[in-house]
Amino acid sequence: MERPIDVLNNAKGKRVLIKLKKGGEISGILQAMDLHLNMWLESAEQVSDEDKVKLGTILVRGDNILYVSPEKGD
């Protein structure tokens, strides 16, 4: 049985969707993470119903994350 942290470790190098506590969503390729769930993403985009805003390489602080999910098809 996989633990949630194992699912995230298996998602390294793949696109993930991050839901932020304040309601926004960020999609990007997971490069690394730590025990605080700080996440380093490449090719990141802020996703909304209207459009996508390219962010490039970013670090999302774990305190701001509501949930993380590997995107469908990965």
Secondary structure, DSSP 8 states (H G I E B T S, - for coil): ---HHHHHHHTTTSEEEEEETTS-EEEEEEEEE-TT--EEEEEEEEE-SS-EEEEEEEEE-GGGEEEEEE-TT-
